[in-house]
Amino acid sequence: MGRRFRGEGHHKVDTKGRVSIPALFRHVLAAEDPDCATGDNANLVIVYGDHRQNHLKCYTVNAINEIDDKIAAMPRGTKQRRYLERLYSGMSLPTQVDETGRLVLPAKLREKVGLDKEAFFIATGDSFQIWNPETYNEVHGVDDEEWLDDMGEDFDPLELLDLAQGEG
């Protein structure tokens, strides 16, 4: 795993479905595309997912290759492998950043997640997500606030890393 995405941002979506990618995200996309030479447009894969997914998940070339390799290592014919193949190969769109640093999102994808005039970008490590800003707030705003309130005033988010490693 190489460079990671960091940050968030709101960007306008025009009537043709073009939306600017945050500059920091573009740098990661280029660095994590082995075929992207200096000055070239970076490639990425947008996974739009099944009926339960209400956002677009965007992967660098290296990140999606890592996922594809893990899927290929699973036993053929298993339900889990077939689902992951459909999700990451079938319910996805390979695309490229254009010369001005934008993505062109097809109408099908915009309609699926309710993107109209504005998109919210949020980094998630080796990928980033594109949300309708209102949907993002509905899904994450209240749940995250309630969860944080339950954790107490002296909660340190780094404690979660200890839990992830089996400590504590």
VENPE-V112629 format. One record per residue. N is the residue number from 1. PSI is psi in whole degrees, -180 to 180 (999 if undefined). BURIAL is 1 if it has 24 or more other ideal C-beta (glycine too) atoms within 12 Angstrom, else 0. Layout:
BEGIN
n:N psi:PSI burial:BURIAL
n:N psi:PSI burial:BURIAL
END
This chain:
BEGIN
n:1 psi:130 burial:0
n:2 psi:-130 burial:0
n:3 psi:152 burial:0
n:4 psi:153 burial:0
n:5 psi:146 burial:1
n:6 psi:143 burial:0
n:7 psi:-174 burial:0
n:8 psi:167 burial:0
n:9 psi:153 burial:1
n:10 psi:133 burial:0
n:11 psi:145 burial:1
n:12 psi:144 burial:0
n:13 psi:124 burial:1
n:14 psi:177 burial:0
n:15 psi:-20 burial:0
n:16 psi:3 burial:0
n:17 psi:15 burial:1
n:18 psi:135 burial:1
n:19 psi:135 burial:1
n:20 psi:137 burial:1
n:21 psi:137 burial:1
n:22 psi:140 burial:1
n:23 psi:-43 burial:0
n:24 psi:-35 burial:0
n:25 psi:-39 burial:1
n:26 psi:-38 burial:1
n:27 psi:-42 burial:1
n:28 psi:-44 burial:1
n:29 psi:-44 burial:1
n:30 psi:-44 burial:1
n:31 psi:-28 burial:1
n:32 psi:18 burial:1
n:33 psi:103 burial:1
n:34 psi:-20 burial:0
n:35 psi:4 burial:0
n:36 psi:106 burial:0
n:37 psi:164 burial:0
n:38 psi:128 burial:0
n:39 psi:-13 burial:0
n:40 psi:163 burial:0
n:41 psi:131 burial:1
n:42 psi:148 burial:1
n:43 psi:157 burial:1
n:44 psi:170 burial:1
n:45 psi:128 burial:1
n:46 psi:120 burial:1
n:47 psi:117 burial:1
n:48 psi:-18 burial:1
n:49 psi:-173 burial:1
n:50 psi:-170 burial:0
n:51 psi:-18 burial:0
n:52 psi:-17 burial:0
n:53 psi:122 burial:0
n:54 psi:24 burial:1
n:55 psi:170 burial:1
n:56 psi:135 burial:1
n:57 psi:123 burial:1
n:58 psi:127 burial:1
n:59 psi:145 burial:1
n:60 psi:166 burial:1
n:61 psi:-45 burial:1
n:62 psi:-41 burial:1
n:63 psi:-43 burial:1
n:64 psi:-33 burial:1
n:65 psi:-39 burial:1
n:66 psi:-42 burial:0
n:67 psi:-46 burial:1
n:68 psi:-41 burial:1
n:69 psi:-40 burial:0
n:70 psi:-39 burial:0
n:71 psi:-44 burial:1
n:72 psi:-25 burial:0
n:73 psi:-11 burial:0
n:74 psi:155 burial:0
n:75 psi:132 burial:0
n:76 psi:145 burial:0
n:77 psi:-6 burial:0
n:78 psi:152 burial:0
n:79 psi:-40 burial:0
n:80 psi:-45 burial:0
n:81 psi:-44 burial:0
n:82 psi:-41 burial:0
n:83 psi:-48 burial:0
n:84 psi:-37 burial:1
n:85 psi:-45 burial:0
n:86 psi:-42 burial:0
n:87 psi:-54 burial:1
n:88 psi:-17 burial:1
n:89 psi:-46 burial:0
n:90 psi:-44 burial:0
n:91 psi:49 burial:1
n:92 psi:164 burial:1
n:93 psi:111 burial:1
n:94 psi:135 burial:0
n:95 psi:-176 burial:1
n:96 psi:146 burial:1
n:97 psi:136 burial:1
n:98 psi:179 burial:0
n:99 psi:-23 burial:0
n:100 psi:10 burial:0
n:101 psi:24 burial:0
n:102 psi:160 burial:1
n:103 psi:145 burial:1
n:104 psi:112 burial:1
n:105 psi:118 burial:1
n:106 psi:154 burial:0
n:107 psi:-40 burial:0
n:108 psi:-44 burial:0
n:109 psi:-42 burial:1
n:110 psi:-43 burial:1
n:111 psi:-40 burial:0
n:112 psi:-41 burial:1
n:113 psi:5 burial:1
n:114 psi:35 burial:1
n:115 psi:129 burial:1
n:116 psi:-84 burial:0
n:117 psi:-17 burial:0
n:118 psi:146 burial:0
n:119 psi:144 burial:1
n:120 psi:124 burial:1
n:121 psi:135 burial:1
n:122 psi:133 burial:1
n:123 psi:143 burial:1
n:124 psi:48 burial:1
n:125 psi:-105 burial:0
n:126 psi:7 burial:1
n:127 psi:174 burial:1
n:128 psi:159 burial:1
n:129 psi:149 burial:1
n:130 psi:123 burial:1
n:131 psi:156 burial:1
n:132 psi:127 burial:1
n:133 psi:-39 burial:1
n:134 psi:-42 burial:0
n:135 psi:-43 burial:1
n:136 psi:-47 burial:1
n:137 psi:-39 burial:0
n:138 psi:-43 burial:0
n:139 psi:-46 burial:0
n:140 psi:-27 burial:0
n:141 psi:-63 burial:0
n:142 psi:-46 burial:0
n:143 psi:-47 burial:0
n:144 psi:-42 burial:0
n:145 psi:-45 burial:0
n:146 psi:-43 burial:0
n:147 psi:-45 burial:0
n:148 psi:-40 burial:0
n:149 psi:-39 burial:0
n:150 psi:-26 burial:0
n:151 psi:-19 burial:0
n:152 psi:162 burial:0
n:153 psi:-32 burial:0
n:154 psi:14 burial:0
n:155 psi:131 burial:0
n:156 psi:115 burial:0
n:157 psi:-25 burial:0
n:158 psi:-18 burial:0
n:159 psi:-30 burial:0
n:160 psi:-29 burial:0
n:161 psi:-36 burial:0
n:162 psi:-40 burial:0
n:163 psi:-39 burial:0
n:164 psi:-26 burial:0
n:165 psi:9 burial:0
n:166 psi:10 burial:0
n:167 psi:157 burial:0
n:168 psi:999 burial:0
END
